């Protein structure tokens, strides 16, 4: 049997996750904690230099108001931003949370520039915008710069600051004297045989969204390839559920339209280069199905057209047999040739386009460039395919999944206050548990800058919470820690006991491998819950069957075997994804309409129903082993 060491870490502020929101939280928490003498500990499963969705880099900052006067176009205000997000999410958004991000986000963009991020400028020296909210950047090292600031801030605390990398968090700790209070977490090192127990006065849970709950399109040798990083395992959502917290909008996954197979970005090509896209017969699909999309008015008529509606146009086109779709990168050059008569100016413009297009990929999706090369395609001469990807749970992008959280005191509608044990910005329905970024539900379109600034918002709020509760000490017994340690390493124990029962250890009647367990979850979700396999369509009957089959996965989650630390990591990722899957299916079953038809639609409720214009929230009672799905009202403030 393995000897697993245990390390108990006592801290005041525990930040779980080192992505954009986590790094924002680290910078802000360190600033406010230092004069108070509070200890800040940041834990990440990877290395924060390349952790989270911005790991490979990014080619644009997608949330920026421009209220600081640094843009060549008119600035956008938080109220317009809240209106835009609400329309894109088909009328459902926590406008108080969105507005709060909008009024603070420019300050975080200015920090990025101060830290050394190259933001594209026009001839007048203003930020170069590619859309209503976007500014272009040279962002291959974007995350490194942001992580460096976080490390410097934590390091400035001396012995009151600590960063632990390569530690996977599996469970939250509940205070044994206050059942609704979160007071820490446990996890294990993915590099050595060590178990960690963190005791804290406040926990900021920012471990990202979830990918690969649905089966990815990339199979076989390409398995694991996705638009969002494949290491997003849904831990934020699963741990909130298991602790008794409330999630919202878990049915609203984002289905990204991307360059086929490489999942390369399309935003820069559409917004900056005005690149045309067509169906297989060189006809339009955008705006070609007004008789159908008009059924989703008034949101379908909003400018810009909501993402779920644009996606639905692709689905309708594919149902007519008019796929594949093409993005005509070569036609940008053809347009320049028509518009620019001066040969020198034309040559300069084409060179500029070529350089910017390649940088777009090399900044953030190198696979896009290698995919062109693998197909002998010069994007200046030939188009590439577009495709709707597998659904992602990512509350910071064009989706709304996440925790139900408290808003700012001056913004949150009074109708929401009763849900929270105390009034602190970004606190969940559990005392002492905060979240930000993809962890915050009903607050879409934060993207990288919005996630970072929301991390700063939550950190300031969390420090205030700790300062207000000076006399609090977490109560967690050694027996609880030892029991959780046994649970965390049970896959090791099971594998070691039973591996010799069969000639091939991966096939064994006593346990299931992490990959096999994940494949079962993905197959169920893809075939019954609205994956790409059914062109994102589902129904109550399909969801009922999916829920029945997921119950078997719930039983099998107790029987996963792992031969090494890497498989133990995969085992807990798979378990957390299972929890996200069940929350999604239960929420989709409860919603009797198709509000986001391009993300998922229900054959039996293929319409927008304004009587259903409310948030659907989900909770799990661990003691009773019961799920509850219920409504929260949509209260506009804009």
C-alpha positions in Angstrom: 0.0 0.0 0.0 1.1 3.6 -0.7 2.3 5.8 2.1 0.5 9.1 1.6 1.8 12.1 3.7 -0.7 14.6 5.0 0.0 18.3 5.1 -2.4 20.7 6.9 -2.3 24.3 5.8 -3.8 27.0 7.9 -4.6 30.3 6.1 -7.0 33.2 6.3 -7.9 33.6 2.6 -7.9 30.5 0.4 -8.0 31.1 -3.4 -8.6 27.9 -5.3 -7.6 28.4 -9.0 -4.9 30.3 -10.8 -6.7 31.2 -14.0 -7.6 34.8 -15.0 -10.1 35.2 -12.1 -7.7 33.5 -9.6 -4.8 35.8 -10.6 -7.1 38.8 -10.3 -8.1 37.6 -6.8 -4.5 37.1 -5.8 -3.5 40.7 -6.8 -6.4 42.3 -5.0 -6.5 40.0 -1.9 -2.8 40.6 -1.3 -3.3 44.4 -1.5 -6.1 44.5 1.2 -4.8 41.6 3.3 -1.3 43.1 3.9 -2.2 45.9 6.2 -4.5 43.5 8.1 -1.8 40.9 8.6 -3.9 38.2 6.9 -2.5 35.2 5.2 -3.3 34.5 1.5 -2.9 31.1 0.0 -3.4 30.3 -3.7 -3.7 26.7 -5.0 -3.8 25.6 -8.6 -3.8 22.1 -10.2 -1.3 23.3 -12.9 1.3 26.1 -13.0 -0.3 29.5 -13.0 1.9 30.8 -15.8 -0.1 28.7 -18.2 -3.2 27.8 -16.3 -6.8 28.4 -17.4 -8.4 29.2 -20.7 -5.8 31.9 -21.5 -3.0 29.3 -21.2 -2.1 29.3 -24.9 -2.5 33.1 -25.2 -5.2 35.3 -26.7 -5.5 37.7 -29.6 -8.0 40.1 -28.2 -9.5 41.5 -25.0 -13.2 41.0 -25.5 -14.6 43.0 -22.6 -13.6 46.7 -22.5 -15.8 49.7 -22.2 -13.4 52.4 -23.2 -14.6 54.8 -20.6 -11.0 55.8 -19.9 -10.8 57.6 -23.2 -8.2 55.3 -24.7 -10.2 54.2 -27.8 -10.7 55.8 -31.2 -14.4 54.9 -31.2 -17.1 56.0 -28.8 -16.9 54.4 -25.4 -19.5 51.8 -24.2 -21.1 52.2 -20.9 -22.0 49.6 -18.3 -25.8 50.0 -19.0 -25.3 49.3 -22.7 -23.1 46.4 -21.8 -25.7 44.9 -19.5 -28.3 45.3 -22.2 -26.0 43.6 -24.8 -25.4 40.6 -22.5 -29.1 40.3 -21.6 -30.0 40.2 -25.3 -27.3 37.7 -26.2 -28.5 35.5 -23.4 -32.1 35.7 -24.8 -33.4 38.0 -22.1 -32.0 36.2 -19.0 -29.1 37.7 -17.1 -28.3 38.9 -13.7 -27.9 42.5 -14.8 -26.6 43.6 -11.4 -23.6 41.3 -11.7 -23.0 42.2 -15.4 -23.2 45.9 -14.7 -20.7 45.5 -11.8 -18.2 43.9 -14.2 -18.8 46.6 -16.8 -18.2 49.6 -14.4 -14.8 48.1 -13.2 -13.3 46.3 -16.2 -11.4 49.2 -17.8 -9.3 49.4 -14.7 -8.1 45.9 -15.1 -7.3 46.4 -18.8 -5.1 49.4 -17.7 -3.3 47.1 -15.3 -2.6 44.6 -18.1 -1.0 47.4 -20.2 1.0 48.6 -17.1 2.2 45.0 -16.6 3.6 44.9 -20.2 0.7 43.5 -22.4 1.1 44.9 -26.0 -2.3 46.4 -26.9 -2.7 47.3 -30.5 -2.8 51.1 -31.2 -4.0 53.2 -34.1 -2.1 56.0 -35.6 -3.4 58.4 -32.9 -2.1 56.1 -30.2 -5.6 54.9 -29.1 -6.5 51.2 -28.5 -7.4 49.5 -31.7 -11.0 48.1 -31.5 -12.2 45.2 -33.5 -15.7 45.3 -32.3 -18.1 47.0 -29.9 -16.3 45.6 -26.9 -13.0 44.2 -28.2 -9.5 45.5 -28.4 -6.7 43.7 -30.2 -3.6 42.5 -28.4 -0.4 40.6 -29.1 -1.2 38.1 -26.4 0.9 35.0 -26.7 2.3 35.8 -23.2 -0.9 37.3 -21.9 -1.3 34.7 -19.1 2.4 34.8 -18.1 2.2 38.6 -17.5 -1.0 38.3 -15.5 0.4 35.4 -13.5 3.6 37.3 -12.8 1.6 40.1 -11.2 -0.2 37.6 -9.1 3.0 35.9 -7.9 4.6 39.3 -7.2 1.6 40.3 -5.1 1.6 37.1 -3.1 5.3 37.2 -2.7 5.1 40.7 -1.3 3.3 39.2 1.7 6.4 37.3 2.8 5.4 34.5 5.1 1.8 35.6 4.9 1.7 34.6 1.2 1.8 31.1 -0.3 1.3 29.6 -3.8 0.9 25.9 -4.2 0.9 24.5 -7.7 0.2 21.0 -9.0 -2.5 20.4 -6.3 -5.9 19.1 -7.4 -8.8 20.1 -5.1 -11.4 17.3 -4.6 -13.7 18.5 -1.8 -14.7 21.5 0.2 -14.6 21.4 4.0 -17.7 22.4 6.0 -17.4 23.8 9.5 -18.5 21.2 12.1 -20.2 23.9 14.3 -21.9 25.8 11.4 -23.3 23.4 8.9 -23.8 26.0 6.1 -20.3 27.4 6.4 -17.4 26.5 4.1 -14.0 26.7 5.9 -11.5 25.0 3.6 -10.8 22.3 1.1 -8.8 19.1 0.5 -6.9 17.8 -2.4 -3.7 16.0 -3.5 -0.5 16.7 -5.2 -0.3 15.5 -8.8 3.5 15.2 -8.5 4.1 13.4 -5.2 2.2 11.2 -2.8 0.8 13.9 -0.6 -2.6 14.9 0.7 -3.4 18.5 1.5 -6.0 19.8 4.0 -6.5 23.6 3.9 -8.3 25.3 6.7 -9.4 28.9 6.0 -11.6 31.7 7.2 -12.9 32.3 3.7 -12.7 30.2 0.4 -12.7 31.7 -3.0 -13.6 28.9 -5.4 -12.4 29.9 -8.9 -11.5 26.5 -10.6 -13.0 27.3 -14.0 -15.8 25.8 -16.0 -16.2 22.4 -17.6 -15.2 20.9 -21.0 -15.7 17.2 -22.1 -18.9 16.7 -20.1 -20.3 16.3 -23.6 -18.4 14.1 -26.1 -15.8 16.1 -28.0 -15.9 16.1 -31.8 -12.2 15.2 -31.9 -12.0 11.4 -31.4 -9.3 8.8 -31.7 -5.8 10.4 -32.1 -7.4 13.8 -31.6 -9.3 13.0 -28.4 -8.9 15.7 -25.9 -8.8 18.5 -28.5 -11.4 21.1 -27.7 -11.9 24.9 -28.0 -11.7 25.4 -24.3 -8.8 23.7 -22.4 -9.6 20.0 -21.9 -8.4 20.3 -18.3 -11.5 22.2 -17.2 -13.2 19.5 -15.2 -16.2 21.3 -13.7 -14.7 21.3 -10.1 -16.2 24.7 -9.3 -19.7 23.5 -10.1 -19.4 20.0 -8.6 -17.9 21.2 -5.3 -20.5 23.9 -4.9 -23.3 21.3 -5.4 -21.7 18.8 -3.0 -21.4 21.5 -0.3 -25.1 22.3 -0.7 -24.7 25.5 -2.7 -27.1 26.8 -5.4 -26.2 26.7 -9.1 -28.1 28.6 -11.8 -28.6 28.2 -15.6 -26.8 24.9 -15.8 -28.7 24.1 -18.9 -27.1 27.0 -20.8 -23.9 25.6 -22.3 -21.9 27.5 -25.0 -21.6 25.9 -28.4 -18.7 27.7 -30.1 -18.6 28.0 -33.9 -15.0 27.5 -34.8 -12.5 26.5 -37.5 -13.2 22.8 -37.9 -10.9 20.4 -36.0 -8.4 23.0 -34.8 -11.1 25.0 -32.9 -9.3 28.2 -34.1 -10.8 31.6 -33.3 -13.4 33.2 -35.6 -14.0 36.5 -33.8 -11.0 38.4 -35.3 -11.8 37.2 -38.8 -15.5 38.2 -38.5 -15.1 41.4 -36.5 -11.7 42.8 -37.6 -11.3 41.4 -41.1 -15.1 41.2 -42.0 -14.5 37.7 -43.4 -17.6 36.2 -45.2 -18.9 32.8 -44.3 -21.2 30.6 -46.5 -22.8 27.2 -46.7 -21.4 24.5 -49.0 -23.3 26.0 -52.0 -21.7 29.4 -51.5 -25.0 30.7 -50.2 -25.6 32.6 -47.0 -26.8 31.0 -43.8 -26.6 34.1 -41.6 -30.0 35.9 -42.0 -31.3 33.2 -44.4 -33.8 31.7 -42.0 -35.8 34.7 -40.8 -39.1 32.9 -40.9 -37.7 30.5 -38.2 -35.5 32.8 -36.2 -38.2 35.5 -36.0 -40.0 33.1 -33.6 -37.3 34.2 -31.1 -38.1 37.9 -31.3 -37.5 40.4 -29.8 -34.1 39.0 -28.9 -33.4 37.6 -32.4 -33.8 41.2 -33.7 -31.2 42.6 -31.3 -27.9 44.1 -32.6 -25.7 42.2 -32.6 -27.7 39.1 -33.3 -27.5 36.8 -30.3 -25.0 34.0 -30.4 -27.7 31.2 -29.9 -29.7 32.6 -32.9 -26.6 32.7 -35.1 -25.8 29.1 -34.1 -29.4 28.1 -34.8 -29.1 29.4 -38.4 -26.1 26.9 -38.8 -28.2 24.1 -37.4 -31.1 24.8 -39.7 -28.8 25.0 -42.7 -27.1 21.7 -41.7 -30.6 20.1 -41.4 -31.2 21.0 -45.0 -28.0 19.2 -46.0 -26.2 22.4 -46.9 -23.0 21.8 -44.9 -20.1 22.0 -44.6 -19.7 25.6 -43.9 -16.8 27.7 -45.1 -15.1 30.8 -43.9 -13.6 32.6 -46.9 -10.3 34.0 -45.7 -9.3 34.5 -49.3 -12.2 36.9 -50.1 -10.7 39.4 -47.7 -7.9 39.8 -50.2 -10.3 39.9 -53.1 -12.2 42.7 -51.3 -9.0 44.7 -50.8 -8.2 44.3 -54.5 -11.5 45.9 -55.4 -11.3 48.7 -52.8 -7.7 49.7 -53.1 -6.4 51.0 -56.5 -2.9 52.1 -55.4 -0.6 49.0 -55.9 1.8 50.0 -53.1 -1.1 50.6 -50.7 -2.7 47.3 -51.7 0.5 45.3 -51.2 0.9 46.9 -47.7 -2.7 46.1 -46.8 -2.5 42.5 -47.8 0.8 42.1 -45.9 -0.9 43.6 -42.9 -3.8 41.3 -43.2 -1.5 38.3 -43.6 0.6 39.2 -40.5 -2.5 39.9 -38.3 -4.3 36.7 -39.4 -1.3 34.5 -38.6 -0.7 36.3 -35.3 -4.3 35.7 -34.4 -3.7 31.9 -34.6 -0.1 31.9 -33.2 -1.3 34.0 -30.2 -3.9 31.5 -29.1 -4.6 28.5 -31.3 -1.4 27.2 -32.9 -3.4 24.1 -34.1 -5.2 26.4 -36.5 -2.0 27.2 -38.3 -0.9 23.6 -38.3 -4.3 22.5 -39.6 -3.9 24.9 -42.6 -0.4 23.4 -43.2 -1.7 19.8 -42.8 -4.3 20.4 -45.5 -2.0 22.3 -47.8 -4.2 25.3 -47.5 -3.0 28.9 -47.9 -5.7 31.0 -46.3 -4.9 33.7 -48.8 -6.1 31.5 -51.5 -8.6 28.9 -50.2 -11.3 28.8 -47.5 -11.4 26.5 -44.5 -14.4 24.8 -42.8 -16.4 26.1 -39.9 -18.2 23.9 -37.5 -20.3 24.1 -34.4 -18.2 22.5 -31.6 -19.1 20.4 -28.5 -21.0 22.2 -25.7 -18.9 23.9 -23.0 -19.9 25.0 -19.5 -18.1 28.3 -19.3 -19.9 31.1 -17.4 -17.4 33.7 -18.4 -18.1 33.4 -22.1 -21.4 33.3 -24.0 -23.1 31.0 -21.5 -24.7 31.5 -18.1 -23.9 28.5 -16.0 -22.5 28.9 -12.5 -23.3 29.6 -8.9 -26.1 31.9 -7.7 -24.2 34.7 -6.0 -24.8 37.8 -4.1 -24.4 41.1 -6.0 -23.1 44.5 -5.0 -25.1 46.3 -2.3 -26.0 49.2 -4.6 -27.1 47.0 -7.5 -28.6 43.7 -6.4 -32.4 43.7 -6.4 -34.0 43.2 -3.0 -35.8 40.1 -4.2 -32.5 38.2 -4.3 -31.2 39.0 -0.8 -33.0 36.2 1.1 -31.0 33.6 -0.8 -27.8 34.5 0.9 -26.6 34.0 4.5 -24.8 37.4 4.4 -24.6 40.3 2.0 -21.1 40.2 0.5 -20.5 40.7 -3.2 -19.9 37.3 -5.1 -20.6 35.2 -2.0 -22.5 32.0 -2.9 -25.5 30.7 -0.9 -23.0 29.1 1.5 -21.4 31.3 4.2 -17.7 31.8 3.6 -17.7 30.5 0.0 -17.1 33.0 -2.8 -16.6 32.6 -6.5 -15.8 34.6 -9.6 -15.2 34.1 -13.4 -16.8 30.9 -14.7 -18.0 30.2 -11.2 -20.6 33.1 -11.3 -23.8 32.2 -13.0 -26.1 34.3 -15.2 -23.3 36.7 -15.8 -22.0 36.0 -19.3 -19.5 37.8 -21.6 -16.9 38.6 -19.0 -14.2 36.9 -21.0 -10.6 37.3 -19.8 -10.6 40.9 -18.6 -14.1 40.5 -17.0 -13.0 37.3 -15.2 -9.9 39.1 -13.9 -11.8 42.1 -12.6 -14.4 39.9 -11.0 -11.6 38.1 -9.3 -10.5 41.4 -7.9 -14.1 42.3 -6.9 -14.5 38.9 -5.1 -11.1 39.2 -3.3 -11.9 42.6 -1.9 -15.3 41.3 -0.7 -13.7 38.2 0.8 -11.1 40.2 2.7 -13.9 42.4 4.1 -15.8 39.2 5.2 -12.7 37.9 7.1 -12.1 41.3 8.7 -15.7 41.4 9.8 -15.4 38.0 11.4 -12.1 38.5 13.3 -13.0 36.0 16.0 -13.8 33.1 13.7 -11.7 29.9 13.8 -12.5 26.9 11.4 -13.7 23.8 13.2 -12.6 20.7 11.3 -11.7 17.5 13.1 -8.8 15.2 12.3 -11.4 12.4 11.8 -13.1 14.4 9.0 -9.7 15.0 7.3 -8.7 11.4 7.5 -12.1 10.2 6.2 -11.7 12.5 3.2 -8.2 11.3 2.6 -9.5 7.8 2.5 -12.2 8.8 -0.1 -9.7 10.8 -2.2 -7.3 7.9 -2.5 -9.9 5.1 -2.7 -9.2 4.6 -6.5 -5.6 3.7 -5.6 -6.7 1.2 -2.9 -9.3 -0.4 -5.2 -6.8 -0.7 -8.1 -4.1 -2.2 -5.9 -6.4 -4.7 -4.4 -8.1 -6.0 -7.6 -5.6 -5.3 -10.5 -4.3 -8.9 -10.6 -7.8 -10.4 -10.9 -7.5 -10.0 -14.7 -4.7 -10.4 -17.2 -5.3 -6.8 -18.5 -5.6 -4.4 -15.5 -7.6 -1.9 -17.5 -10.5 -4.4 -17.9 -11.7 -5.6 -14.6 -15.1 -6.4 -13.1 -14.2 -4.8 -9.7 -13.4 -1.3 -11.0 -13.7 1.0 -14.0 -10.9 3.1 -15.5 -11.2 6.9 -15.4 -11.4 7.1 -19.2 -14.0 4.5 -19.5 -16.2 6.2 -16.9 -15.8 9.5 -18.7 -16.7 7.9 -22.0 -20.0 6.6 -20.5 -20.9 10.1 -19.3 -20.0 11.7 -22.6 -22.0 9.1 -24.6 -25.1 9.7 -22.5 -24.8 13.5 -22.7 -24.2 13.5 -26.4 -27.0 11.1 -27.4 -29.7 12.2 -24.9 -28.9 15.7 -23.6 -28.4 17.8 -26.7 -24.9 17.1 -28.0 -23.6 17.5 -31.5 -24.6 13.9 -32.2 -28.3 15.0 -32.3 -27.5 18.4 -33.8 -28.0 19.8 -30.3 -31.6 18.6 -30.1 -33.2 16.9 -27.1 -36.6 16.3 -25.5 -38.1 15.4 -22.2 -38.2 11.7 -23.2 -34.6 11.8 -24.2 -33.6 13.6 -21.0 -35.5 11.1 -18.9 -33.6 8.2 -20.4 -30.3 10.2 -20.0 -31.0 10.8 -16.3 -31.8 7.1 -15.8 -28.5 6.1 -17.4 -26.6 8.8 -15.5 -27.8 7.1 -12.3 -25.6 4.1 -13.2 -22.7 6.4 -13.6 -23.4 7.8 -10.1 -23.0 4.2 -8.8 -19.9 3.6 -10.8 -18.3 6.8 -9.5 -17.7 4.8 -6.3 -15.8 2.1 -8.3 -13.2 4.0 -10.3 -9.7 2.5 -10.1 -6.4 4.5 -10.6 -2.9 3.1 -11.1 -1.0 6.3 -10.6 -1.3 10.0 -9.8 -2.2 11.0 -13.3 -5.1 8.5 -13.4 -6.2 9.7 -9.9 -6.3 13.2 -11.4 -8.4 11.9 -14.3 -10.6 10.0 -11.9 -11.6 13.1 -9.9 -12.0 15.2 -13.0 -14.4 12.5 -14.4 -16.4 12.4 -11.1 -16.7 16.2 -11.1 -17.9 16.2 -14.7 -20.5 13.6 -13.8 -22.0 16.0 -11.3 -22.1 18.8 -13.9 -23.8 16.4 -16.3 -26.5 15.6 -13.9 -27.1 19.2 -13.0 -27.4 20.0 -16.7 -29.8 17.2 -17.5 -32.1 18.0 -14.6 -32.2 21.7 -15.5 -32.9 21.0 -19.2 -35.7 18.6 -18.2 -37.2 21.3 -16.0 -37.2 24.0 -18.7 -40.2 23.8 -21.0 -39.0 25.9 -23.8 -36.1 26.4 -26.3 -34.8 29.8 -25.2 -31.3 29.2 -26.6 -32.0 27.2 -29.8 -28.4 27.2 -31.0 -27.1 25.9 -27.7 -29.7 23.2 -27.3 -33.3 22.9 -28.4 -36.2 20.7 -27.2 -38.2 19.0 -30.0 -41.2 19.0 -27.7 -40.9 22.7 -26.8 -39.4 24.3 -29.9 -40.3 27.9 -29.1 -39.5 30.8 -26.9 -42.0 31.1 -24.1 -41.8 34.4 -22.1 -43.8 32.9 -19.3 -40.7 30.8 -18.8 -38.5 33.9 -18.4 -36.9 33.0 -15.1 -33.7 31.5 -13.9 -33.7 27.8 -13.2 -31.6 26.9 -10.2 -30.5 23.5 -8.9 -29.3 22.2 -5.5 -28.3 18.9 -4.0 -28.9 17.7 -0.5 -26.0 15.3 0.4 -27.7 13.9 3.5 -31.0 13.1 1.7 -29.3 12.4 -1.7 -32.0 14.6 -3.3 -31.9 17.1 -6.1 -34.1 20.2 -6.3 -34.7 22.4 -9.3 -36.6 25.6 -8.7 -37.1 29.1 -10.2 -35.6 32.5 -9.4 -37.1 35.6 -11.0 -35.4 37.8 -13.6 -35.3 41.3 -12.2 -34.0 43.9 -14.7 -32.1 46.9 -13.4 -31.3 48.4 -16.9 
